[in-house]
Amino acid sequence: MRTVLAVDLGGTKTAVGIVDSYGRILAKTSAPTPLGDPGAAVALIAGLARDLADGGARPEAAGLALPGLVERRSGILRSSPSSGWKDVPFTAMVAKALGLETRSDNDVRACAWAESRFGSGLGLDSFFWMTVSTGVGGAVYAKGAILEGASAMAGEIGHLVVNPGGERCGCGNQGCLEAEAAGPAWRRKALRLLDSGISAGIPGGGFLATARREAIDARLIAEGARAGDAICQAVVAEASTMLARGLAAVYNILDPEAVVLGGGVAGALDLILPIVAALLPGLTVSPGTRRTRLGPSALGYDAALVGAAALALFPEEKEEA
């Protein structure tokens, strides 16, 4: 049985694990991500890897799931919004620190690669992976490969404009799917409703009013929606409508066998999917003949870590594709 070292370098947390050739995480550890000097992040990864090695793990290679724009073949992290890093040869730095052959890719594409090998995309000819978390990202899997595009930006559904003139996005545009439906958007919409005083006239509107303001996030809003709070339900409905608009573009343009949803906000799929399913027929062409399946990741919150492992476990297949 082969084992590899997997690294999920997140904006707030870095996870390092030992993963076998069946996609099973045998051991895992994590620590806060240092966002200053890239060298500090490399040192952290090496230290966490040593901790796992002390437990007897002896991986044969390493894989990195990196945030931002990654040039996969060179392993250069071209830009990372969470850290501000630009043109960092991060993969080579990690390989030198670990003494292991190391492969890397963007974290969203790594998630899609993991699903193709071990998750909801196993056995499918095509699917679209969509992360809904602090941001919104996407990746296209087709015929054994992750579609990269001419500038390694294929699948960037988070910056599809779904609400012209809407919320300002970090990319500079207005009304991007990320600005309208990611976790921070849920919080922003809820606070706006609370601050406008609408809750006084909506039955059940006191759920968020009794919560600590700093604690209001997508998870709490989903909890309130399940409890019948009308403001929370309004936020879920608005965000889900925007997601339906984004997914309709995926359906119409790509016609994949499946759309696989992951990320933190995907924890509210019990609320989101019924709304999206009701809206999609009115947003897509020939809805009655579509065979696209919509559902959650089979790998859950570990998709990026398992994806990093898959980069190391199956590099030849990905390169050939």
C-alpha positions, 0 to 999 in steps of 0.5 A: 500500500502506497502512502503520501504526504498531503498538505492543504494550505488554507488561508487560516489553517494548514492541514498535513496528513498521511493518505494511502492509495485508497484515499484514506487519511491515516494520520492528520495534524494542523496549525494556524497558517503564517501569512507573512513570509512564505518561508515560515509556511514552508517551515510549518509544513516541514515541522508538521510533517516531522510530527507525523513521521515521528508516529512512524509514517514514511510517505513516498511523495507529497502533494500540495493543495494551494489557495489562489492561482497556481501554475501546475506544471512549474509549481509556482504560486502566481498569486494568493488572495489570502496571503498576498503572495505572488510568484512564489516557487512554493512547490520547489521550496516544500520539496527541498524542505521535505526531501520528497518529490512534490506536486501541487495545484490550486485547492479547488482543482485538487478537490475535483481531482479527489472527487474523481478518484475517491468521491462523488465523481468516481466513474463519471465522464464529466462533472463540475466541482463547486466550492461554496465557503469563504469564497466560491470556486469551481473546477471542470472535470472531463474525460480524465482531466481537470480543464485548466484553460488558456490562463489556468482559470477555467471554472472560476464560477465565483466571478460570474456576475449573477446580480448586475449592480449587486454587492461589490466583489473582491475582484472589483466587479459587482454582483459576482456569485462569490459576493452574493452567495459565499459565507461572508455574503450570508452574514452581510445580508443578515446584518443588513436586515437586522440593522434595517429593523425589518426583524420587528415586523417579521414573525420569528425575526428575533433569532439573530437579534438575540445572538452575539453580532460577531457570532453571526455567520452562515452556520448560525443563519442556517440554524435559524432558518431550520428553526423557522426564523424568517430573516434567516430563511430570507437570507438562505432564499436569496443566496440560493437564488444566486447559486441557482443562477450560477449553476444554470450557467454550468448546466447550459454551457457544460451539461455535465453528468453531475455537479458536486458541491463542497465547502463550509456553506455546503453544510446547509445543502438541506436548505439550499438544494430544494430552492435551487432545484425549484429554480433551475428548470426556469433557468436552463434550456430543455430542463425535462431532458437534462440528466445532470445530478446535483449533490454534495461532496462524498469527501466533505471537509477533507476534500482538499487534503485528499485532493493534495494526496491524489496529486501525488498518487496519480500524477502520471494520469493527470499529466497525460490528460 
